[in-house]
């Protein structure tokens, strides 16, 4: 077992733990039922006590909220429902005073239809120069310019009415019609995002997570899509369109953005980080293309979020991504949950959890769930993730063991995925329910002080997971995360090297003196007695005979010789 050989200090982000904070659902300070910046400030001590290195904010820019912030109307301001630039600066100062970093979310693939550029493009007529910043095109008669499909269902094109009232050109939208795609390689679009990064760096931001990066390159001429394999469900057809998915024309734009990060960092003595959201399931070589000089510092390794609860699958996902990225001088950026997928407790509690691969269906399962089993497995998966080399991103509420809320009334659902699919896809609302801070339903479980209706309804049983109930309670999920994050630096200090081994359902990760073992099976598994117990995923999961319970994890340290 070798240690990292370089004597150069690693950048702060290389092995960091970042807390993804879905702003609308974290904490509401003014009683309107919507989370806001002052709500975050009031809860910063909670995050500091949890032990994370920083937070990533989902989009907080002005937006009509058709896709809850991923439809941006102004990239250099704060959504008034969340606060303003003064409050944002206060948040940054308070985070830094606690030794934590702040990452923002940026959406370069598309904006809101209410963005001033797009409004001018529509109002200005066919020859208006603003149209060059988007993908406007003539149709094929009354049909769209090509057959591309939207990620959120239906055609990826919408026709506008020209200023004279006549049927006009079509514009491209990878997601909803309210989210027109930018031509990211247009010089003025490039310059806009370069200026935007500096605007927020000047306000203390430490990095950006870059949304939907795989869609930003488009094949010149916008030809019809590459056909999907026969039998592909309609909602998944878009995934096979190589004319826009992972298209190489995106990389010059990425290089231009990276120049800004590097130059600003050198000038101001800051270690800034760019993180890509590039879904490349079971394709670590594709993931590696997003990393390195002139590209991103980190790119999410989503495989643990997608794989079934199965030791062999986890072993392959960990080994392949680690070995591929390490050869490129990078490390994986792991995550088990985010705002676009059903929560781990629910995924792992399904009857088919050991076999169901969720890459094509992260948000639409209604299979029966055993929440007790799901929680045990989610605890074990968290300990596994936190033992791995590289960064780890947590999603708000994961540390409470929150399950997906599946039993929501159709009238309460707000995800455009649900609306655009005609209700056939449940969507992502169930993982975005406002946080339960106390067991008191009258105050939105402590989320909204005066008891106002929260922007998404909380179920009656939500208080069972409240922070106040878990705080200081031995064996709670919250205390497990606090303990694991406190101990995790011991793994990091062993260096970036690891050994991965599997015997049946028992998966083991060795880093120097430390071992993380996870039993994916239904029966207890023997690990060995040449170890000192460090931490377990649940009380009673480990015993002195060296046996690990089913659906459990343990951290061990080798006995000195």
N, C-alpha and C positions, 0 to 999 in steps of 0.2 A: 504494500500500500504506500503510494507516494503522495507527498503533499504538493500543493501548487508551487512551482519552482521559481516564479518571479518574485523579486524583492520589491517590485513597484506596488504601492498600496492599491488594492482593488477599488474601483469607483463605488460610491455608496449604493448604487442601484443594483450591482451585480448579484448580490445575495439578499436583497431587501425583501421585506414583507410589506405589501401595500394593501390598504383597505379601500376597496371600491365603495364609494358612497353615492347611492342613488338619492340625489338631493331632495327630490319631492317627498321622499318617504323616510327620511332619517329623523328629523325633529322640527317641529313647527313652533316658532316663537311668538306669532301674532294671532293665533287662533283661527286662521282661515282654512285649516285643514290641509294645507300644503307646506311641506318642509321648506326651510329657507336658510340663508347663511347665518343669521343670528342663532338659529336653532343649533347649527353645527358648533358655533363658538361656545354655546352653553354646555355642549357635551364633549369638548375636547379633552377634558380630564379623563373621561371614560376611555377614549381612544388611547391616551397616553398610558393609562393603567393596563389596557389590553396588551400593549407592547409592540404595536406596529411602527414601522419606520416612516410612514407617510400615508396620505390619502389621495385617491383619484376621484375627482368630481365628474359625474356624468354632466352633460352639457348644461351650462347655467347662463347661456346667452339669451338675449331677447328672441322670442319664438312664439308663434301662434299655437304651439303645443299640439299640432296634428300628429306628431310622433314623439311627443314629450321631450322636446329639446333637440332632437336630431333633425329638425327642420329649422335652421338658424336664419333669422332675418337681419341680424347685425352681429358681426364677429368681434366687435370691440366695445362691448357694453355688457351689462348684467341684466337678466330678466327682472323687471320690476317686482314680480311676485316673490322673488328670492332676496332682493336687496338692491344695492347699488355698488359702485366702484369703491366708495368709502368703506362700506362694510366688508367688501372683498379684501381690501388692503388690511383691515383689522384682522380678518381671518388668517391671512398670510403671516402677519406679525405674530399672532398668537400660536400658530403652528410652529413657526421657527423658534419661538421662545421655548417650546417644549421639545425641541430637537427633531421635529418631524418635517417632512417635505410635502409639497403640494404639486400634484399633477392635474392638468385640465384635460378635457376631451376636446378634440377638434374634428370637424366633419368636412373634409376637403372634396368628397365625391359629389356632394349636392348641397343645396341651400333650401330655404323656404321660398315658396312662390311669392311671399311678401317681401323678399329681399329687394332692395331698391334697384339693383341691376336687372333682375328678372322682370320687375314691373316695367322698367324703361324699355326692355327688349320687346315685351308684348305690346306696349303702347306705341312704340316707335315705328312699327311697320317692318316689312320684309328686309329693307336695306339698312336698318338701324345697326350701328356697329356693336351694340350690346348683345345682339344675337350671336356674335362670334364667340362670346364667352360661355355659351351653352351649346347644346346639340340641337339646333333647329334644322329641319330638313323638309323638303317637299315629300308628300306621300305618293303612293302608287295608286293614282286615282283617288278613291275614297278610302283607301287602305293605308295603314302606317308605312313608313319608309322601309321597315324590315319586320321580321317575325320575332324579335327579341321579347322575352317574357320578364315581367317584374318579379322581384323577390317576394313581394307581398301579394302576388296573384294578378292575373290579367295581363294585357299588353303593357310593354314598357314605354309606350308612346301615348301622348294626348294631343289632340288637335286644338289649336286656338282659333278664336274669332279675330280677324284682323281689324284694325281701327275703322275701316270702311264698312264693317259688318259682314264681310264675306268670309266663308270658310277658309282658313289659312294654313300655315305650316304646322308641322308637328314638332313637339319637343320630347327629348328622351328623359325618362325618370326610372332609375334602377329600382326605386322603392315606390312611393305613392305619387300620384299626380301633383301633390302639393310639395314635392321635393325634386325640382328639376336638377339634372346633372350638370356640373361644371365641366367645361373643357379644361382639365387641369394643366395641360401643357400650353395654354394660351399665355403669352407673356404677361398680360395684365392680371390674369388669375394667379399666376405664379408670384408676381410681385405683391399681390394682395395678401397671400398667405405668409410670405416672408415678413411683411410689415406686421401682420397679426401676431406672429410668434414673438417678435421684438416688443410689441405693445404689452403682452402679458409677461414676458421676461422682465420688463421694466417694473412690473408690479409684483415681482418676487416669485413668480411661478418657476418651479424646478424642472418641469418637463411636460410632455404631452403624450397622451394615448391617442393614436390616430385611427379614426373609425373607418370601417368598410374599405380598407385600402385595396383589397383585391379587385374592386370594380373600377378603379380610377383610370386604367388604361383601356383604350378602345381601338379596334382595328380601323385604319383609314378606309373611308368609303362606306363604313357601317354595313357590311354584307349580312345576309341572313345568317342566323345562328348555326353553329355546328350542331348537327342533330344529336339529340339525347338517345341513349340506348332504348331499344324497343321495350315497352312496358313500363317506362319511367313514369311515376305519378305526375300529374300536371303540375303540382306545387313544387316539384323538384327539377323540372325541365331546365330552369335557368342555370342550374349548377354545372351544366355541361357545355355552356356557350364559351368556347375558348377565344371568341372574338372580344370578350370583355373580362372574363375571369382570369386573374393572374397574367394579364397581358403585359408584355415587356415595355410597352410605350409609357407605362407609369414611372419607370425608374429614373428618367431624367428629372422629373418633377420631385421625386423623393430626394435625389442628389442635391437639388436646389434648396430644398428645405433643410437638409442636413448641414449644408454650408452655413446656414444661419445659426443653427445650434452650436456648431464648432466655433464660428467666429465670435459669437456673443460670449460663449463660455471662456474663450481665451482672453477676450478684452476685459471681462468683468470677474475673472477668477472663479467661475461657477462650473460645476459639473452637471450639465444638463442632460436629460435623457429623452429619447424619442422611442415610443413603444408602438408597434403596429398590431392592429387587429387583423391578422391574416389567417383565416380558417383554411388549413391545409391538412385535413384529417388523414392520418396514416401516410403522410408524404413529407417526412422530415427534410428531404432534399429540396422540396418546394419551399418549406419554411426557411431553410438556410439561405435561399435567394434574397430574402428580405433583410439579411443581416450583414454587417461589415462596413467597411469604409464606403462612404457615400450613400449608405442606406440606414437602417435603423440600428439602435443600440440593442434593443430587445424586440422580440416578437412572440406573442402569446403561443404557448404550446398547449393546444386545446385538447390533446388526445385523452388526458385523464378525465376531462369533463364528458367525453363522448363514449369512452369504452365501458363495456358491461362490467359488473362486479365479478371479476374472474382473474385469478392470479396470472394465468398465461397471457391474457390480454394486457394487463398492467405491466408485466415484465417486458413485453415487446415494446409497448409505448414508451416506457422509461428508457430502456436500453437504446432503442433506435434513435430517439430524439437526442439523448445525451451524447451518444457517440458521434452522430452526424454534426451536431452543433459544436461539440468540443473540438473536433477536427478543424473547424472554422475559427477557433479562438473565442467562441461564445458559449454561453450556457443557456439551458431552457428557462422559460418564464412560465411557471406552472400555475394552473388554477383548476378548481373543482366546481366553481359556481360563477355565474354572472347574471346580469339583468336580461339576458336573452335566452335563458335555458331553465327548465324545471330544476328546482333545488335538489341537491344531492340526497337529502333525507328521503325525498319522494322517489327519486330515480332508483336508489338502492333498495327501497322497500317494496318494489314491485315484484310480483311473482316470477317474472321473467328477467329479473335484474342480472342474472349470471350469463345471459345470452343476448340481451337486447342492445344492439349498437345504435346509438342515438344521433349519428352524424346527420341523417336526413330527417330527423323528427325530434327536435329538442323540446318542443312546446305543445305537443298535441296528444299525449298519452292519457287515457282514462283507465288504464289497467288497475286492478285492485292493489292497494298499498298496505303493507304492515309497517306502521310508523315506528314501532319499537325496533324492528329489525333494521329499518332504514337508518334510524339514529345510530345504532351500534356500528353499522358499516360506515356511515358518514364520519363518525369519530375516528375510526381506524384509518380511513382514507386521508383525513386531515393530518394525522400524525405521519403517515407515509409521505405526503406532499411536503410537509415542513422539514423532513429529514433529507430531502434531495438537494443536490447542488443546484444553484441558480436561485432566481427570485420566485416568490410566491405571492399571488394576488388573491386576497379574500374578498368575498362579497358580503356587504352589509346584512347582518342577521344570521350569517353562517355560524358565527360564534355562539349563537343562541340555540342552534339546532333547529331553526325554523324549517318547516316543511312547505311544500307548494300548497297554495290555497286553490283547490280544484272546484269547490262547490260554490262558485260565484254566479249570481244571476246574470243572464245574458245582457240585461239592461245596464248592468254596472260595468261591463267590460269596455275598456277604452283603447285597447291595442288595435292599430289599423290592420294587423294581420287577421284579427277576428272579423272585422267589418269587411275587408276586401275578399275574404274567403267565403263570405256568406254564412259565417258561423261554423264552418267545417273544421277550422283550425282554432283551437282555444286561445292561442297566443300567450303573451308573456306577462299579463297582469298578475297572475298568481304568485310570481316571485318578486313583485314590486309593492306588496302591501306594506303600509306604514309600520314602522318598528314598534314593538310593545316594550315600553319602558317600565310600566307598573301594571298590576292586575286590574286597575280601575277602568272599566269600560266607559264610564261617564266622561273621561278625559281623553278618549281615543287611546286608552291604555298608556297614558302618559305622553303620547305623541303630540296632542294638541290641547293645550292647557285648559281652555274653556269648554271643552266637550263638543266643539264643532264637528260636523260630519267630515270625516277624512276623505281625501280625493278618491281613494279606492276604499271600499268598505272592509273593515277588519272583522274576521269571524268571531263568534261569541267565545270560542275557546282560545283566543289569541293570548290572553293573559297568562295562560299556563307557561308560556315561554318568556315571560317578562324579565327584563334585566334585574329588577329589584328582587325577584324570586331566586334568581340564580347567583346573584352577587354574594360571595362568601359561602355558598352552599357546596360542601365537599361532594365531588362527583358530578357536578353540573357540567353541561357542555361549555358554558362560559369559563368556568374555572379550569377546565381541561385546556382550552385555548390559551388562557393566561399562563398556565404552567408550561405548555409546549413552547410558547413564544419566549418565555424567560430562559428555557433550557436550550433552545435552538442554536444560539451562538456557539455552543460546544461542538456541534456538527460542523458549522461553518469554519471554525478555527482549525479543523482537521484538513482543510484544503478542498480543492475542487474534485479530487479523484474519488471514485467510488467503485465498489464491486457489487454486481447484481447477481443473485443466485436464487433459484427456485427449486423446491422439492414438493411436487404435487401442488397442494393449495397453499403452501407456505412460501411467501416471497420475502427475501431478505436483502437489505441494503447495508453494506458495510462501508463506513467512512472512518478510517484510522481506528481509534480505540472504540468507536461507537457502532452499534448495530441497531437498525430498525427492522423489526419483523412484523409481518401482517399475515394473519390466518384468514384466508378467503373461504375456507371450507366450513362445513356444518358440524365438524367434530373437532375436539381439542387437538393441538399439534405440539409435538415435542421440539423445542428449540435447543435446549442444552443448559447445563448448570455452571458453565465456566464464565458466568456473567454476573455483574452487579445490576440490580434493577434500578432504572432511572425514572421511568414514567410509563404509565399504561393508559390505554384509551378509555378504560372504564374500571371502576372498583372490582376487584376479583378476577380481572382478565388474565393475570399472571400469578403463578404460584412458585413456591420454592423448589419444586421438582423440575422446573424448567419447562413447564407446559403452558401454552398460550390458548386461551379459549377461542371458540369459533367467532368469526366476524369481529376480530379484535386485533389491536396492535400493541407493541411494546417497544420501548427504547431501552437498550442495555449498554453497559460499559464493560470492556474486558477486564478481568481480574489481573492486577499487576503480578508479574512473575519475578 
